[in-house]
């Protein structure tokens, strides 16, 4: 006969067992994917769940040094692990014989390896290189992701001055800041550091991570890098003798005099080299498999993992705006387009871009973000995109649109009469950018209410251009970004939890909310459950 006492004992033991298993799960999660480097000087910083940037560096980030003097000189450049013995860095940096170490392990001076081979893409304009090293140095590999135009990227570089705060990185130490991708060409994206932060000439090859964590049982597991690109150079306007099309559309990037700038920087999109990277580092396109106690063969696929369940296609695409009125330099022209998507897989990402180019150079387009006015749903749907274009230089321009069903892995370029008969520059919108007439009425729009032009020196912190960003990553956290699919009226620059410090290259403050307490929390819960069971 089973009594109520027997049932109570049995259910109590079952609860204890569940609590104990959950606590072990949490404890294991705190040590997954190299969240804290075992031997690094910055183990605590590397665990912190920061919002504005700090000494927190993703496990995949590496530094490259010239020769045997690595202990006496700063790194020449940065990069990211893509496999056990392979990494990606800037083409202009890579050469055989360099020393490579993980940034999170004693600022690259802990476990180290030597570069034994360098591979570069066949394209003459390639900006990246794959390097092979002679031994494994530990750490979690990065995975290649899409490069949506939005805020919230982590740029992992090197501090050039000592930080003011206790947790701020000092000169020569690994450092991470937040940045925003605002536009793109066929070759590069443009990124701006968060307000109060800068990138510097020494940040060549700095990895640009679209995501740096995953959530497990409600906790963020940090240390991973969804790798969208590498910082290549300042995106300052070309010299006066340079091509007029570039000069007309390139954003400014004021140099502070020490090779550092809070303005625009060029980012090489790694997805452009997907075939080349896959040849040398195929694991960079696969989910990270966590193989730890409790979590055996647990896959982690960051938002926008390149080519991973992202299939889909554009079946129709038309620019709906039929005419654009002339604007003054720095003004805006608003545009709409309609797109039909089909065969969309679970992780497909519908993107839209409005582009502007000089009429005399129609192939040199600067593409800007577009916002879908309806949330995508199902395997097939229609979406209307809204956006605006702008130019600083007077002249005659064309305005085009393009759409992607898979986050930018493939683009369909659209004109005024759809895509059935192909794309024709003659069927794009024309835009005249000229000086404002003397008798024109004053614009009554308040500066803080206006979206910034596409090629200004930086996005205005209080502008509404956050409306025109691509969807945020699924694992963005801390409430810094909008919860809805396409953003809201939040400021363009991520909110800081502490005042940002100007510490030079890749230096800004530590935020709150460290994940370092997860392993201890798991241990305490486990001990409590064990004691209770013993009773």
N, C-alpha and C positions, 0 to 999 in steps of 0.2 A: 504494500500500500504506500502510495506517495503522498506525503503530508505537505502542508503549506510551508513547513520549515525546510523540507527537502527542495521544494521549488525555489524558495528564497535563496538558499545556499547556491543552487545551480546557476540562477540568474546573476547573483553577485559575482561568482567566479567568472561568468561570461563577460560581465562588464569590466572586471579587472583585466582580463585577457585582452579585450579590445583596447582599453586605455594603454596597456603596456605595448601592444603592437603599434598603435598610433604614435606613441612617444618615440619608439625606435624609428619609425618612418620619418618623423620630424628631425630626429638627430642625424639620420643618414642624409636627409635633404640638405642640411646645413653644411655638409662636407662634399657635396656633389660638384661636378664640373669645375674643380679647382677654384672654388670661391675664394679661398685664402691660400696664398702660396706657402708651402711648408717651410721654406727656409728664407723667405724674403724679409727685407727690413720693413715692408709696408703691409704686413698681413692684416692689421686692423683696418687701414685705409681701404685696402682692396675689398673688404667685406661691406663697406658702408653703402647704404642705399641712398645715394646722393641725388640732388636735383640740379644743382648749378655747376657741378664740376669740382674735382679735388684730386687727391693723390690716388683715387680709385682707378685702377687700370685693369682692363679685361685680361684674362689669362692668356688669350691668344696673341696679345700684342708683343712684338719683339723689337729690340734695338740692334742696329748693326754698327760695328766699330771698325776703324782702320787699324789693322796690324796689332803688334804686341803692346802698344801704348794705351790699351783700352782703359786701364785703371787710372790713367792720368788725363784722359781727354774725354769730352762728351761724345755721345753717339753721333755718327755721321747722318744717320737717318733711321726711320722706323719702318715697320711692316707688320705682317700678321702670319701666324702659323696656319697652314691649310692642311697639314697632315703631320705625321710623326717626324718626318725628316724633310719637309718642304715648306717654304714660306713665300709670300708675295711682298714686293716692295717697289719703290720707284725705279724705273729703268735707268735713270741718270745716276743712281747710287750703287747699283748692284755690280759687284765684281768678285771674282774668285779670290780666296784667301782672307776675306773679311771674317770677323768674329761676330757671332750672333748669340744673343741671350734674351730670355724672357724679361720684359719690362717689369713685371710684378715680382721678379726674383732679384732682389738687390739692385734694382734699376738697370737690369740687363747684365750685371756683373757677377751673377751667381753661376749656376750651371751654364756652360757655354759650348758652342760648336763652331766648326769652321765651314765656310761656304766652299763647296767643291765643284759646283757647276752652276751656270747661269743660263736661263732660257728666256728669250724675248719673242713677242709676237712678230709675225711677218710684216705687219703694216708699218710703213715708214714713220707714221705719226704716233706710234704706240708709246704709252707713258709708263708701262708697268714691266716688271720682270719677275719670273719665278726662280727662286734659288733653292738648290739642294744643299743640305748640310750633312756632315759626316757622322752625326750621332743624334739620338733623341734627347731633348732637354725637358720633357714633361710638358704639362699644361694642356688645356683644352683647345682643339682646333677651332678656327672660325669657319663659318659657312657663308656662301655667297647669297646675298639678298637683293631684292629690288631697291630702287633709290627714289622713293616718293618725295615730292616737293612738300615739305612740312618741317616743323620744329621738332626738337627732341633727339637729335643725333648726338652721340658721344664721340668726340674727336680726341684721340689719345696721342699726346705729344710729350714734350720735354720742357720743364720750367726753366726760364732764363734768369730769374731773380729769386731771392729768398721770399717765401710767403710770410705774410704778416701774422696769420693765425697759427695756432698750435698744430692743427691738422693740415694746413696749407703746405704743399710741396716746396722744398727749397731748390735753389739753383742746381740744375743737372739731374733732378729727380723726375721720375715718371709723374705725369700730370694729365688730367682729363678735363675737358670743358664741354659745354653744351653748344650746339650749333644748329643752324637752320638752312636747309637747301631751298633756294628761292627760284631758280631757273635752270635751264639746261640747253646745251647745243648738241650737235651730233657727237661731239668729242668729250665734253665735260659737263659737270654740274657746277653751280655756283653756291658756295656756302658762306654764311656770315657767323662769326662767333657771337655768343650771347653777350648782351650789354655788359661792359666792364671787363671782358676777356679779350685776348688776342691770340693770333697764331703768328709764328715767326718763321724766318728762313730756315731755321734748324729743324722745323717740323716736316721736312721732306719725307713723304711716304707715310705720314701719320694716318692710321686706320680710322675710317669714318663708319661707326657702327649704328645701324638703324635700330638695333635692339641689343640689350645687354643682360637680359634675365628671362627666366620663365617662372610661372607660378605653379606651386605644388602644395596642395592642402592649404591654400590661402596664403602661402609664404613665397616671397621672391627668392629664387635661386640665382645668384649672380656669378659672373665670371665668363659667360659666353659672349660671343660677338657675332651678330648678324651683319656681315661685312658688305657694305654697299660700295665703298670706294676708298681711294687714297688721296690725301692732300698732295697736290703737285706743285703749285706755285701761286703767287699772288695774282689776282684777277684785275690788276690795275689797267686803266685804259691804255691802248697802244700808243706809241709815239706818234706825233703828227704825220710822219711820213708813211705810217702803216696804212693798211687797207681801210678805206672809208667806211665800209660796211661794218667792220669790227669796231671801229672807233665810235660809230653812231649808237651801237647797242650795248657796248661793254660797260658794266658798272664800275664805279670808282672804288679804290681801296687805298685810303690815305696811309702812307707809311709813317710810322712814328719816329723814324730816323735810326732805328736799331734793327731793321729788318723785320719788325713786328707790326701788325696791323689788325685792327678790329673791323676792317672792311671786308671786301669780297675776296675769296680764295677759290682757285680751281680745284675740282675734285675729279679724278679719273674714275668713271663708272666701271666697276669690274665686270658687270654683266655684259658689257660690250665685248669683252674678251672671253665669254663663257666657253666657247669651243676650245680655245687655247688653254685655259685653266683646267678644263675637264681632262685634257690630254695628260697633264702633269700632276693634277691633284683631284682625282675623281671624287674623293670623300668630301670635298668642299661643297658638293651639291646634294649631300645626303643628310638626313636628320642625325643629330648627335645621339648616340645610344649610351645611356648611363647604365653601368653594370656594377652596382654596389649592393651590399646586403639589403634585403627587403625589396629594393627596386632592381630586379634583374631584367635586363633588356628593355629599359624604359626609354622610349624615343622622345627627343625634343626637337621640334621643327619650328624655328622662329617665324614670325609673320613675314611673308614675302620670300620664303626660301625659293631660290631660282629653279624653275622647272619642276617643282614638287607639287603635283596636283593642281597646277595653275592653268590647265587647258581652257580654251574658250576662243571665240572669234567674234569679229565685228561683221554683221550682215548688212547694215545700212548706216550711212553717216552723211550728214548734210549740215552746212553752215546755214542757220536760219536768219541771221541778220543780213539784210540785203544791201544796206548802205551805211557808211560811216561819215559823220560830219567832221570837218577839219578840227584839229586840236592844236593847242600851243605846245611848245616843247615842255616835257614834264607832265602834260595833261594826260587824261585817260580816255580811251574809247572802249565802251562796253560791247561785248559780243556774246551771242548764244549759238549753240549747235545742238543737234539731236542725233542720238546714236542708238542703234538696235544691237543688242548683244545676244548671242546664242551659244549653246553647248558649254555653258559655264560650269566648271568643276568646283569642288568644295572650297578650294583656296584661290580661286580666280580673283583678280583685282582689277576692276574697271577704272581706268584712268583717262582723263582728257587733258589736252594741252592746246592753248592758243599761242600762235607763233607770229612774230613780226620780223620783217627783213626789209632792207632797202629794195626798192623796185629794180634798181640797177644791179643788185646782187641777191636774187631771190632764193638762192640755195643756202645762204648764210643766215639761218633763222635762229633767233633766241626764243625758246619755248617756255611758256609761263603756265602756272597751274590753272585748272578750271574746276569749278565746283558743280557736282551733280545735285540737282534740286530735289530728287527723289532717291530714297534708299533702294539699292538693288535687291531683288528678291527672286529666287528661283534660278532655273537653268537658262531662261530666256526672258529678257525684259528690255524696255525702252528707257532711255535716260536723257534728260535735257541738261546740258552743261552751260554754266554761265562763267564769265571771266572778263578781264580787261587787259588791254595792251597799252604800252606807252613807249616813247622814245625821247631822249634828251636833245637830239640834234634835229634841226629842221630838214625836211626833205619829203620825197614821195616814197611811201612804203606799201607793202602788201601785207595782208593779215590772213593767215591760214589756220586750220585746225587739224589735229590728229587724235586718234583714240586707240587705246590698247585694252584688250580683254584680260591680259595676263601681267599687269603691273609694269609694262614697258619692255617685256621680252620681245615683243613684236608690235609694230605700229601700223595703223592704217591712216593714210593722209587723205583729207577730205576737202572738197571745194563747194561751190554754191549749188551744183546740180547733182550731188551725190557721188557714189563711188563706182557705179555700174560701168561708166565709160572711162574710168581711170582718173588720175589727178592732173589738173591743168592749171598752171600758174595764172593763165589769163582769166580763169574763173574764180580767182580769190577776191577778197575784198580789197579795195584801194583805200589808203588813208593818207591824207595830207597833213603833215606836221609843219606848221608855220608860226611866225611870230604873232602874238596876240594883238589884234587891232586896237588902236588907241581908244576908240569909242566903245569897246566891248564892256559890258557890265561886269562888276566885280563878282567873283565867285563867293557866295555866301556860305559855302560849306566850311565848317570848322576843320582845322588841320587834324584834330584828333579823331574826326569822324571819317576821314578820307583814306582810301586804300593807297599805299605808297606806289609810285611809278615802278615799273619793272626794273629800271636800271638806275635807281638812286643808289647812294653809297651804302645804305643799310635800310632794312625794313623798320618802319616806325614802331616802337614798342607798344604804342596805344592805338595802332591802326586796326581796321577791321579786315585786313587782308588775310587773317587767319581763316576767314570764310572760304578762301580760294586755295586751300591746301588739300593734298591728297589725304586719304583716310589714315588716321594714326595707327601705329603698330598695336597689335592686340595686347602686348605685354607692357605697354607704357603704364606707369603707375604714379602713386603719390598725388593724384588729382591735379597734376600740372597741365593736363591736356583734356580736351573735350571728350565726353563720354559718347556722344552721338557720332555716327559714322563719318560725317564730313566736317566736324568742328563747329564752333559757335563763335560768339563775339569776344572770346578771351583774347588778351593781348598776344601779339605775334611772338614775343620773346617769353620763354618759359618763366613762370613766377619763381623767385628765389626765396628759399626759407631763411637765408641769412644774407646779410649785406655782401654784395660781390666785391672782391678785392682786385685791384689792378696789379697783378704780380708779373706782368709780362707774358711770355710765351706759354700758352696752354695752362694758365694759372687762374683759378677762381675758387670760391670757398667750398668748404665741406658742408653738406646738408645733414639733416637729422634722419633718424630712422635706420640705424645700423642693423644688418642681418646677422651680425656676429653673435647675437644672443641665441640663435636658433639651436646650435648644438647643445648649449647648456640647458636650454629649455627642454629639449628632448631628454637629456640625461636626468634632470630633476623629475620630470613626469615618470620616467622609467623607474627611478628609485622609489618614488611615492607609490607607484602601482605594485612594485615588488614587496614593499613593507606591508601594504594593505593585504596583499595576498598571503603573506606569512602569518598575519593575524587570523 
